[in-house]
Amino acid sequence: MSTDPHRPHRDSPSSEGRTSVDEDWTQLRTLLLSPEQTQLDEIRERLDNRAVQPRDVSRVLPEAFAVRGERDPQLSTVLTPYVENGFVATIRKSPRAIVDAIAPIMGPAIRQAIARALQGMTQSFNHSLDESLSVRGLRWRLEAWRTGRPFAEVVLLHTLRYRVEQVFLIHRETGLLLHHVAAEGAVVQDQQVLSGMLTAIQSYVRDSFGASPDQTLDHFRVGEWTVWIEQGSHAYLAGVVRGTPPETLREDFQAALDDIHAQQPDALIHFDGDAAPFKTTRTCLENCLHAHYEPPPRPSALKLWILGGAMILLLSWWGVMAYQAHARWSNLLVELEAEPGIVVTMAKSTLTGYHLKGLRDPLAKDPSVMVIEAGLEPSSIRAVWSPYYSLDPQLVETKAHSMLHAPTTVKLSVEGDTLVATGAASIEWARETRRLATLVPGISLYRDEGLVTTSIPDLLERVNQTVVRFRSGSSIVEPSERAPLGAVSMALRELDQAASQSGQRMRLEVMGATDDTGPLARNIQLSKERARAVLAAIGGEQLGDATIVIAGLVSSPDQRRSTGEARDRRIVTLRATLTVANRKNETARP
C-alpha cells in the first residue's frame, strides 16, 4: 500500500465493483419507483403551495354542500349569517336590482291585496249608504250612538248572514300551521297559537270519546263564531265563520283543500317544519273568504206611491214658485225700464240669483224700493248702478226746483231745453233765478214772462193792511171775508219763502178784538177765538219754519183808544215783521 498522498490513487478491483453495484441499484430504483416519486412530489407541492387549493376546492364544493346539506342543517346554520349580511350589503349597494328582481312577484300580490281591500271597503260603504236614510238605519244609528260602535259595524252586524273571517291550513300529522289568511277588518290573534289550539282540541275530543283516528271533529261554536274543519289526507282546513253559513260552504272548503293537496303533494308528504312552500296556497285559501249580507228590504207599493206623490207635490210647488219669481222679475224689469232716470244695461237671471247693471240719476226712484214693491227679496238681487244725469223732463224739472229753491207760488215747467217759470215770486228770487237757471243740467234757456214779481215791502204792506170783521158775539169768519183771506194767505207764503231766501225770519201776529158789549172775560175769550179762527183761515200753521206765528188779542189801552163804531172794533188784524234769523228769537206757535 502506497503512503504517498501525491501519487495517483489506483482503485482496487474491489472498489470498482462496489461502485458499479450502486449505480445499478440507482438505475433500478429509478426504473421501479419513478411514477410514485413523481406523484409524491406533486402532492408535496400541492400541500406546500396554497394557491393550488381554491381550484381544487371549487371542483368539489357543490358536491360537498349537497352531501352535507342532506345530512344535517348545520351547514345552513353556519352559512345563514353570511348570506344575510351579503343580501343586506347587496340591497344597500344596488336596491334597484333587488326591486327589479322581486317586482314580477310582488306586483301581482300587491294588486290583488289592494283590489281585495277596495272591494271590502266598497261593500261596507254600500251597506252603510243603503241603510243610512231608512227607518231601521236611524234605529241603528241610535244603537251606534248608545253602544259607542261605528255605524258601519252596527250595519254589518244586523245585515250580515255569514262571513268567513279566517282560514287556517294545518298539517295533519304535526299540527303546525302551513298558511293563514284573514278577511278585511277581522281581529287576528297569534296564528301559531290558534293552530296548536285547534289541533289540541281535536285530539282532546277524540281521546275523550275514544274515537278512532278517522273520526274527527268537524265543527264547534264559540259565541257568534263557528269553526268549520275539513279534513284532508295530509292537512286539514279550519275556517272561522261569523253568522250562520250554508252547508254548501263545506264544498268550497273541501274543493280548496283538494286543490292544495294536488298542487303540493311532495311538500305535504315530506313536511319538515318549513312552511315556505305553502305560500302559493294563499289564492286557494282566499277563495274561501266568503261573505253574504241580507239585501235591504224592498219598499212597499204604498210607500212608493206616497214618495212619488210627495215628489210630484214638491216639483209642482217648485214650479209654481219659480213661475211667480220669474213673473216678479219680468215685472220689475218693465217698471225699471219705464222709470225716469233709470237705464238697465244688463239683466240676467241665474240659479244663484238675479244680476242687474245700469245707470241711475240721483233724483230717480230708489231701485231697492222698486225691488221690494215687486215682491222680490233684495238679498237675491245683485245690482250695480252707475250715476248719471238724466234729461228726462220730469227729472230736469225736479232738479230745477231743488237747485233754484222755487217758492210754492211759482210753477216751473220744462219745454225741450227751456225752463219756464210762471206764478208769483219775489223780485229777489226772480233776479237770482235768471242767473242760475241755465246751470241746471238739461236747461239751455229760461223764460219767466208769466211770472209776477212782488217785493218784500209790498208783501208786508199787503199783509199788515188786512182787517177781518166779525158779527157781534161771533168768532166765525164770514164767507165774504174768506176770499180776501185767500189772497193774504198767498202773500204770507211768498213772504215766508222770501224771508227764508234772504236769511230772515217773519214774525206774524194775529190780534183779535171785541166791542164793549158783554163782560170783560167773555170779550177776552172771544178775541182769542177770533184770532185763532183767522189764523186757521189763512193756514198759519202750514207756514214754513222761517215764520213765527202769534195769536193773541189787542191790548186794552189800544182798544180803549179806539173811537170808531162797534163794528170796526169786532175785528182781527195782522202784523208781519221781519227779523234776522236767530234761534234765540224763536218762540213756540200757539
C-alpha positions as CSV (number, residue, x, y, z in Angstrom):
1,M,0.0,0.0,0.0
2,S,1.4,3.4,-1.0
3,T,1.7,6.1,1.6
4,D,2.5,9.0,-0.8
5,P,-0.5,11.2,-0.9
6,H,0.5,12.9,-4.2
7,R,0.8,9.8,-6.0
8,P,-2.1,8.9,-8.2
9,H,-4.5,6.8,-6.5
10,R,-5.2,3.5,-8.1
11,D,-8.5,1.8,-7.2
12,S,-8.5,-1.6,-6.1
13,P,-10.6,-4.2,-8.0
14,S,-13.0,-4.5,-5.1
15,S,-13.8,-0.7,-5.0
16,E,-14.6,-0.6,-8.6
17,G,-17.0,-3.4,-8.3
18,R,-18.9,-1.7,-5.4
19,T,-19.4,1.5,-7.4
20,S,-20.8,-0.3,-10.3
21,V,-23.3,-2.1,-8.0
22,D,-24.5,1.3,-6.6
23,E,-25.1,2.7,-10.0
24,D,-27.1,-0.3,-10.9
25,W,-29.2,0.0,-7.9
26,T,-29.9,3.6,-8.6
27,Q,-30.9,2.9,-12.1
28,L,-33.1,0.1,-10.9
29,R,-34.8,2.2,-8.3
30,T,-35.4,4.9,-10.8
31,L,-37.0,2.5,-13.2
32,L,-39.2,0.9,-10.5
33,L,-40.2,4.0,-8.3
34,S,-40.1,6.9,-10.6
35,P,-44.0,7.3,-11.1
36,E,-44.7,7.1,-7.4
37,Q,-41.9,9.5,-6.6
38,T,-43.3,12.0,-9.1
39,Q,-46.8,11.7,-7.5
40,L,-45.3,12.2,-4.1
41,D,-43.5,15.3,-5.3
42,E,-46.8,16.7,-6.8
43,I,-48.7,16.0,-3.5
44,R,-45.9,17.8,-1.6
45,E,-46.1,20.7,-4.0
46,R,-49.9,21.0,-3.5
47,L,-49.6,20.9,0.2
48,D,-46.8,23.5,0.2
49,N,-48.4,25.7,-2.5
50,R,-51.7,27.2,-1.1
51,A,-52.5,28.8,-4.4
52,V,-53.5,25.5,-5.8
53,Q,-56.2,24.8,-3.1
54,P,-59.1,27.1,-4.2
55,R,-59.1,25.5,-7.6
56,D,-59.2,22.1,-6.1
57,V,-61.9,23.1,-3.6
58,S,-64.0,24.6,-6.3
59,R,-64.2,21.3,-8.1
60,V,-65.8,19.5,-5.2
61,L,-67.6,22.4,-3.4
62,P,-71.1,21.9,-4.9
63,E,-71.0,18.2,-4.2
64,A,-69.7,18.9,-0.7
65,F,-72.6,21.3,0.0
66,A,-75.1,18.8,-1.3
67,V,-73.7,15.9,0.7
68,R,-73.5,17.9,4.0
69,G,-76.9,19.6,3.5
70,E,-78.6,16.3,3.2
71,R,-77.0,15.0,6.4
72,D,-77.9,17.9,8.8
73,P,-78.9,21.6,8.8
74,Q,-75.6,22.7,10.4
75,L,-74.3,23.9,7.1
76,S,-77.4,26.1,6.7
77,T,-77.0,27.4,10.2
78,V,-73.4,28.3,9.6
79,L,-74.0,30.0,6.2
80,T,-77.1,31.9,7.2
81,P,-75.4,35.0,8.8
82,Y,-73.1,35.3,5.8
83,V,-75.9,35.0,3.3
84,E,-77.9,37.6,5.3
85,N,-75.0,40.0,5.5
86,G,-74.4,39.6,1.8
87,F,-78.0,40.2,1.0
88,V,-78.2,43.3,3.1
89,A,-75.0,44.7,1.6
90,T,-76.4,44.0,-1.9
91,I,-79.6,45.8,-1.1
92,R,-77.7,48.8,0.2
93,K,-75.3,48.8,-2.8
94,S,-77.9,48.3,-5.6
95,P,-81.5,48.4,-4.4
96,R,-82.7,48.8,-7.9
97,A,-81.5,45.3,-8.8
98,I,-83.5,43.9,-5.9
99,V,-86.6,45.8,-6.9
100,D,-86.3,44.6,-10.5
101,A,-85.9,41.1,-9.3
102,I,-88.9,40.9,-6.9
103,A,-91.2,43.2,-9.0
104,P,-92.6,40.3,-11.1
105,I,-93.5,38.5,-7.8
106,M,-94.7,41.4,-5.6
107,G,-96.6,43.3,-8.3
108,P,-99.5,40.8,-8.7
109,A,-99.6,40.2,-4.9
110,I,-99.9,43.9,-4.2
111,R,-102.5,44.4,-6.9
112,Q,-104.5,41.5,-5.5
113,A,-104.3,42.9,-1.9
114,I,-105.3,46.4,-3.0
115,A,-108.2,45.0,-5.0
116,R,-109.5,43.0,-2.1
117,A,-109.2,45.9,0.3
118,L,-111.1,48.2,-2.1
119,Q,-113.7,45.6,-2.6
120,G,-114.2,45.2,1.1
121,M,-114.3,48.9,1.7
122,T,-116.8,49.5,-1.2
123,Q,-119.0,46.7,0.1
124,S,-119.1,48.2,3.6
125,F,-119.7,51.7,2.2
126,N,-122.6,50.4,0.1
127,H,-124.2,48.7,3.1
128,S,-123.9,51.9,5.2
129,L,-125.2,54.1,2.4
130,D,-128.2,51.8,1.7
131,E,-129.3,51.9,5.3
132,S,-128.3,55.5,6.2
133,L,-131.7,57.0,5.2
134,S,-134.1,54.1,6.2
135,V,-136.1,53.8,9.4
136,R,-134.0,50.9,10.6
137,G,-130.9,52.8,9.6
138,L,-132.0,55.6,12.0
139,R,-132.6,53.0,14.7
140,W,-129.1,51.5,14.1
141,R,-127.6,55.0,14.3
142,L,-129.2,55.3,17.7
143,E,-127.7,51.9,18.7
144,A,-124.3,53.0,17.4
145,W,-124.6,56.2,19.5
146,R,-125.7,54.2,22.5
147,T,-123.0,51.5,22.3
148,G,-120.2,53.7,21.0
149,R,-119.6,51.4,18.0
150,P,-119.1,52.8,14.5
151,F,-122.2,52.9,12.4
152,A,-120.7,50.7,9.7
153,E,-120.0,48.0,12.3
154,V,-123.6,48.1,13.6
155,V,-124.9,47.8,10.0
156,L,-122.6,44.9,9.4
157,L,-123.8,43.1,12.5
158,H,-127.5,43.5,11.5
159,T,-127.2,42.7,7.8
160,L,-124.6,40.0,7.9
161,R,-125.8,36.5,7.2
162,Y,-122.3,35.0,7.5
163,R,-118.7,35.8,6.7
164,V,-115.6,33.6,6.7
165,E,-113.2,35.8,8.7
166,Q,-110.2,33.5,8.9
167,V,-108.9,30.3,7.2
168,F,-106.2,28.1,8.6
169,L,-104.3,25.4,6.7
170,I,-102.7,23.0,9.2
171,H,-100.5,20.0,8.7
172,R,-102.4,17.0,10.0
173,E,-99.5,14.9,11.5
174,T,-97.5,17.7,13.1
175,G,-100.3,20.2,13.8
176,L,-98.2,23.0,12.6
177,L,-99.6,26.0,10.7
178,L,-98.9,25.9,6.9
179,H,-100.7,29.1,5.9
180,H,-103.3,31.5,7.1
181,V,-105.5,34.2,5.6
182,A,-108.0,36.7,7.2
183,A,-110.8,38.9,5.9
184,E,-110.5,42.7,5.9
185,G,-111.2,44.1,9.4
186,A,-111.1,40.7,11.1
187,V,-109.4,40.5,14.5
188,V,-106.4,38.2,14.1
189,Q,-104.6,36.7,17.1
190,D,-101.5,34.6,17.1
191,Q,-102.0,32.2,14.2
192,Q,-99.5,29.7,15.5
193,V,-101.2,29.5,18.9
194,L,-104.6,29.1,17.3
195,S,-103.3,26.4,15.1
196,G,-101.9,24.5,18.0
197,M,-105.2,25.1,19.9
198,L,-107.3,23.6,17.1
199,T,-105.1,20.5,16.9
200,A,-105.2,20.1,20.7
201,I,-109.0,20.4,20.7
202,Q,-109.4,17.7,18.1
203,S,-107.0,15.4,20.0
204,Y,-108.8,16.0,23.3
205,V,-112.2,15.3,21.8
206,R,-111.0,12.2,20.1
207,D,-109.4,10.9,23.2
208,S,-112.3,11.8,25.4
209,F,-114.8,9.8,23.4
210,G,-112.4,7.0,22.4
211,A,-112.9,7.8,18.7
212,S,-110.7,6.2,16.0
213,P,-108.2,8.4,14.1
214,D,-110.7,8.5,11.2
215,Q,-113.4,10.0,13.4
216,T,-112.6,13.8,13.7
217,L,-114.2,16.9,15.0
218,D,-115.9,18.7,12.1
219,H,-117.1,21.9,13.8
220,F,-117.5,23.7,17.1
221,R,-119.0,27.1,18.1
222,V,-117.7,29.9,20.3
223,G,-120.1,32.8,20.8
224,E,-121.0,34.3,17.5
225,W,-118.2,32.4,15.7
226,T,-118.4,28.9,14.3
227,V,-115.2,26.9,13.4
228,W,-115.7,24.5,10.5
229,I,-113.0,21.8,9.9
230,E,-112.5,19.9,6.7
231,Q,-110.0,17.0,6.8
232,G,-107.6,16.0,4.0
233,S,-105.1,13.2,3.7
234,H,-102.1,15.3,4.9
235,A,-103.6,18.6,6.0
236,Y,-106.9,20.0,7.2
237,L,-108.6,23.3,6.7
238,A,-110.2,25.3,9.5
239,G,-112.5,28.3,8.8
240,V,-113.6,30.8,11.4
241,V,-117.2,31.9,10.4
242,R,-119.3,34.7,11.8
243,G,-123.1,34.1,11.4
244,T,-124.9,31.1,10.0
245,P,-123.2,29.7,6.9
246,P,-124.9,27.4,4.4
247,E,-123.8,23.8,4.1
248,T,-122.6,24.5,0.6
249,L,-119.7,26.3,2.2
250,R,-118.2,23.0,3.1
251,E,-118.0,22.1,-0.5
252,D,-115.9,25.2,-1.2
253,F,-113.6,24.4,1.8
254,Q,-113.2,20.8,0.5
255,A,-112.5,21.9,-3.0
256,A,-109.8,24.3,-1.8
257,L,-108.3,21.6,0.3
258,D,-108.2,19.1,-2.7
259,D,-106.5,21.7,-4.8
260,I,-103.8,22.3,-2.2
261,H,-103.2,18.5,-2.0
262,A,-103.0,18.3,-5.8
263,Q,-100.6,21.3,-6.0
264,Q,-98.3,20.4,-3.1
265,P,-98.2,16.6,-2.7
266,D,-94.5,16.3,-2.1
267,A,-94.3,19.3,0.3
268,L,-97.2,17.8,2.4
269,I,-95.7,14.3,2.5
270,H,-92.1,15.4,3.3
271,F,-93.1,18.4,5.5
272,D,-90.2,19.1,8.0
273,G,-91.5,22.3,9.6
274,D,-90.7,24.7,6.8
275,A,-93.9,26.3,5.7
276,A,-92.4,28.4,2.9
277,P,-93.6,26.2,0.0
278,F,-97.2,26.7,1.1
279,K,-97.2,30.4,0.5
280,T,-98.5,29.6,-3.0
281,T,-101.7,28.3,-1.4
282,R,-102.8,31.8,-0.5
283,T,-105.1,32.2,-3.5
284,C,-106.9,28.9,-2.7
285,L,-107.4,30.0,0.9
286,E,-108.6,33.5,0.0
287,N,-111.2,32.0,-2.3
288,C,-112.8,30.6,0.9
289,L,-113.3,34.1,2.5
290,H,-116.9,34.3,1.5
291,A,-119.4,36.9,2.9
292,H,-123.1,37.3,2.3
293,Y,-125.4,40.1,3.6
294,E,-129.1,40.5,3.8
295,P,-130.4,42.6,1.0
296,P,-132.2,45.8,2.0
297,P,-136.0,45.4,2.3
298,R,-137.8,46.3,-0.9
299,P,-140.1,49.4,-0.3
300,S,-143.8,48.6,-0.5
301,A,-146.0,49.9,-3.2
302,L,-147.8,52.3,-0.8
303,K,-144.5,53.8,0.2
304,L,-143.6,54.3,-3.4
305,W,-146.9,56.0,-4.2
306,I,-146.5,58.2,-1.2
307,L,-143.0,59.0,-2.1
308,G,-144.0,59.7,-5.8
309,G,-146.9,61.9,-4.7
310,A,-144.6,63.9,-2.4
311,M,-142.1,64.3,-5.2
312,I,-144.9,65.5,-7.6
313,L,-146.2,67.9,-5.0
314,L,-142.7,69.2,-4.3
315,L,-142.0,69.6,-8.1
316,S,-145.4,71.4,-8.5
317,W,-144.7,73.7,-5.6
318,W,-141.2,74.4,-7.0
319,G,-142.7,75.1,-10.5
320,V,-145.3,77.5,-9.1
321,M,-142.7,79.3,-7.0
322,A,-140.3,79.5,-10.0
323,Y,-143.1,80.9,-12.3
324,Q,-144.1,83.5,-9.7
325,A,-140.5,84.5,-9.2
326,H,-140.0,84.8,-13.0
327,A,-143.2,86.9,-13.3
328,R,-142.0,89.2,-10.5
329,W,-138.6,89.6,-12.1
330,S,-140.2,90.4,-15.5
331,N,-142.5,93.0,-13.9
332,L,-139.5,94.5,-12.1
333,L,-137.6,94.9,-15.4
334,V,-140.6,96.5,-17.1
335,E,-141.0,99.0,-14.2
336,L,-137.3,99.8,-14.2
337,E,-137.3,100.5,-17.9
338,A,-140.4,102.7,-17.5
339,E,-138.9,104.6,-14.5
340,P,-137.5,108.0,-15.5
341,G,-133.8,108.3,-14.6
342,I,-133.1,104.6,-14.7
343,V,-131.4,102.8,-17.6
344,V,-130.9,99.0,-17.4
345,T,-127.9,97.9,-19.4
346,M,-127.7,94.2,-18.3
347,A,-130.3,91.9,-16.7
348,K,-129.6,88.3,-16.0
349,S,-131.3,85.5,-14.1
350,T,-129.2,82.6,-12.9
351,L,-129.6,79.7,-10.4
352,T,-127.8,81.7,-7.8
353,G,-129.9,84.9,-8.1
354,Y,-130.6,87.9,-10.2
355,H,-128.0,90.4,-11.6
356,L,-128.6,94.0,-12.7
357,K,-126.4,96.7,-14.2
358,G,-127.4,100.1,-15.3
359,L,-127.4,103.9,-14.9
360,R,-129.3,105.8,-12.3
361,D,-130.0,109.5,-11.9
362,P,-129.6,110.7,-8.2
363,L,-133.1,112.0,-8.3
364,A,-134.6,108.8,-9.7
365,K,-136.6,106.4,-7.6
366,D,-134.6,104.1,-5.4
367,P,-134.3,100.7,-7.3
368,S,-134.2,98.8,-4.0
369,V,-137.7,100.2,-3.1
370,M,-138.9,99.0,-6.5
371,V,-137.5,95.6,-5.8
372,I,-139.4,95.4,-2.6
373,E,-142.6,96.6,-4.2
374,A,-142.2,93.9,-6.9
375,G,-142.2,91.2,-4.2
376,L,-138.6,90.1,-4.5
377,E,-136.0,89.7,-1.8
378,P,-133.4,92.5,-2.1
379,S,-130.7,90.0,-1.0
380,S,-131.5,87.8,-4.1
381,I,-130.6,90.7,-6.5
382,R,-127.1,91.9,-7.0
383,A,-127.3,95.3,-8.7
384,V,-124.6,97.8,-9.8
385,W,-125.8,101.3,-10.6
386,S,-123.6,104.0,-12.1
387,P,-124.6,107.6,-11.5
388,Y,-125.6,109.9,-14.4
389,Y,-127.8,112.9,-15.1
390,S,-131.0,112.1,-16.9
391,L,-132.5,114.6,-19.4
392,D,-136.0,113.3,-18.7
393,P,-138.2,116.5,-18.4
394,Q,-139.7,115.3,-15.1
395,L,-136.3,114.9,-13.5
396,V,-135.0,118.2,-15.1
397,E,-138.0,119.9,-13.5
398,T,-137.2,118.3,-10.2
399,K,-133.6,119.4,-10.4
400,A,-134.7,122.9,-11.2
401,H,-136.9,123.1,-8.2
402,S,-134.2,121.7,-6.0
403,M,-131.4,123.9,-7.3
404,L,-133.4,127.1,-7.6
405,H,-135.4,126.8,-4.4
406,A,-138.5,127.8,-6.2
407,P,-141.4,129.1,-3.9
408,T,-144.7,127.2,-3.9
409,T,-146.3,130.1,-5.7
410,V,-144.0,129.5,-8.7
411,K,-144.6,126.8,-11.2
412,L,-141.6,125.5,-13.2
413,S,-142.0,123.5,-16.4
414,V,-139.6,122.2,-19.0
415,E,-140.2,122.6,-22.7
416,G,-137.4,120.9,-24.6
417,D,-134.2,122.6,-23.2
418,T,-136.1,125.7,-21.9
419,L,-137.2,126.2,-18.3
420,V,-140.4,128.2,-18.0
421,A,-141.4,129.9,-14.7
422,T,-145.0,131.1,-14.0
423,G,-146.9,132.3,-10.9
424,A,-145.7,134.9,-8.4
425,A,-142.4,135.3,-6.7
426,S,-140.3,138.0,-5.1
427,I,-138.1,140.2,-7.2
428,E,-135.0,138.9,-5.5
429,W,-135.8,135.3,-6.3
430,A,-136.7,136.2,-9.9
431,R,-133.4,138.0,-10.3
432,E,-131.3,135.1,-8.9
433,T,-133.2,132.5,-11.0
434,R,-132.4,134.3,-14.2
435,R,-128.7,134.0,-13.3
436,L,-128.7,130.3,-12.2
437,A,-131.4,128.7,-14.4
438,T,-129.0,127.7,-17.3
439,L,-126.8,125.9,-14.8
440,V,-129.5,123.2,-14.3
441,P,-128.5,120.0,-16.3
442,G,-130.5,119.9,-19.5
443,I,-131.5,123.6,-19.5
444,S,-130.2,126.0,-22.0
445,L,-132.8,128.7,-22.0
446,Y,-135.0,130.4,-19.3
447,R,-138.3,132.3,-19.7
448,D,-140.4,134.0,-17.0
449,E,-142.8,136.2,-18.9
450,G,-145.7,134.7,-16.9
451,L,-144.0,135.3,-13.5
452,V,-145.5,138.1,-11.4
453,T,-142.9,139.6,-9.1
454,T,-143.5,141.5,-5.9
455,S,-141.1,142.9,-3.3
456,I,-140.9,142.1,0.4
457,P,-142.1,145.6,1.5
458,D,-145.2,145.3,-0.8
459,L,-146.0,141.9,0.7
460,L,-145.6,143.2,4.2
461,E,-147.8,146.2,3.5
462,R,-150.4,143.9,1.9
463,V,-150.4,141.6,5.0
464,N,-150.4,144.4,7.6
465,Q,-153.4,146.2,5.9
466,T,-155.6,143.1,6.5
467,V,-158.7,143.6,8.7
468,V,-161.3,140.9,9.2
469,R,-164.6,141.9,10.7
470,F,-167.0,139.7,12.8
471,R,-170.6,139.9,13.8
472,S,-171.4,140.7,17.4
473,G,-170.6,137.8,19.8
474,S,-169.4,135.6,16.9
475,S,-165.9,134.1,16.2
476,I,-166.9,132.6,12.8
477,V,-165.2,134.0,9.7
478,E,-167.8,135.4,7.4
479,P,-167.9,134.0,3.8
480,S,-167.4,137.4,2.5
481,E,-164.1,137.6,4.3
482,R,-162.7,134.3,3.0
483,A,-161.8,135.5,-0.5
484,P,-159.5,138.3,0.8
485,L,-158.0,136.0,3.3
486,G,-157.0,133.6,0.4
487,A,-155.0,136.4,-1.2
488,V,-153.4,137.2,2.2
489,S,-152.5,133.5,2.7
490,M,-150.7,133.5,-0.7
491,A,-148.9,136.7,0.2
492,L,-147.8,135.2,3.5
493,R,-146.3,132.2,1.8
494,E,-144.4,134.4,-0.7
495,L,-143.3,136.4,2.3
496,D,-142.2,133.3,4.2
497,Q,-140.1,132.0,1.3
498,A,-138.7,135.4,0.6
499,A,-137.7,135.7,4.2
500,S,-136.1,132.2,4.1
501,Q,-134.1,133.0,0.9
502,S,-132.9,136.3,2.4
503,G,-131.8,134.8,5.7
504,Q,-134.6,136.5,7.7
505,R,-137.4,135.3,9.9
506,M,-141.0,136.6,9.7
507,R,-143.0,137.3,12.9
508,L,-146.7,137.2,12.3
509,E,-149.1,138.5,15.0
510,V,-152.8,137.7,14.6
511,M,-154.6,140.0,17.1
512,G,-158.3,139.7,17.9
513,A,-160.6,142.4,19.4
514,T,-164.2,142.9,20.5
515,D,-166.5,145.9,21.3
516,D,-167.7,146.8,24.7
517,T,-170.7,144.6,24.7
518,G,-170.7,141.9,27.4
519,P,-168.4,141.1,30.3
520,L,-164.6,141.6,30.0
521,A,-163.7,137.9,30.5
522,R,-166.0,136.9,27.7
523,N,-164.6,139.6,25.4
524,I,-161.0,138.4,26.1
525,Q,-162.0,134.8,25.3
526,L,-163.9,135.9,22.2
527,S,-160.9,137.9,21.0
528,K,-158.6,134.9,21.2
529,E,-161.2,132.7,19.4
530,R,-161.5,135.2,16.6
531,A,-157.6,135.4,16.3
532,R,-157.4,131.5,16.1
533,A,-160.3,131.5,13.5
534,V,-158.4,133.9,11.2
535,L,-155.2,132.0,11.7
536,A,-156.8,128.8,10.6
537,A,-158.4,130.6,7.6
538,I,-155.0,131.8,6.3
539,G,-153.3,128.5,7.0
540,G,-150.9,129.9,9.5
541,E,-150.0,126.5,10.9
542,Q,-148.8,125.5,7.4
543,L,-146.3,128.3,7.0
544,G,-142.6,127.4,6.9
545,D,-140.1,127.3,9.7
546,A,-139.0,130.9,8.8
547,T,-142.2,132.3,10.3
548,I,-143.2,132.7,14.0
549,V,-146.9,132.9,14.4
550,I,-148.5,134.5,17.5
551,A,-152.3,134.6,18.0
552,G,-153.5,137.0,20.7
553,L,-155.7,140.0,21.5
554,V,-155.4,143.7,21.2
555,S,-154.3,145.3,24.4
556,S,-156.9,147.1,26.5
557,P,-155.3,150.6,26.1
558,D,-155.3,150.3,22.3
559,Q,-158.9,149.1,22.4
560,R,-160.0,152.0,24.7
561,R,-158.3,154.4,22.4
562,S,-160.5,153.1,19.5
563,T,-163.3,155.7,18.9
564,G,-164.8,154.0,15.8
565,E,-168.1,152.3,15.5
566,A,-168.7,149.0,17.3
567,R,-168.4,147.0,14.0
568,D,-165.0,148.5,13.5
569,R,-163.8,147.2,16.9
570,R,-165.1,143.5,16.3
571,I,-162.1,142.8,14.1
572,V,-158.9,140.8,13.7
573,T,-155.7,142.5,12.4
574,L,-152.4,141.0,11.1
575,R,-149.0,142.4,11.7
576,A,-146.0,140.9,10.0
577,T,-142.4,141.9,10.7
578,L,-139.0,140.6,9.5
579,T,-136.1,140.0,11.8
580,V,-132.6,138.5,11.3
581,A,-132.8,134.7,11.7
582,N,-131.6,133.7,15.2
583,R,-132.5,130.6,17.2
584,K,-132.8,132.5,20.4
585,N,-135.7,134.6,18.9
586,E,-137.8,131.5,18.1
587,T,-141.0,131.1,20.1
588,A,-143.5,128.3,20.2
589,R,-146.6,128.5,18.0
590,P,-150.0,128.7,19.7
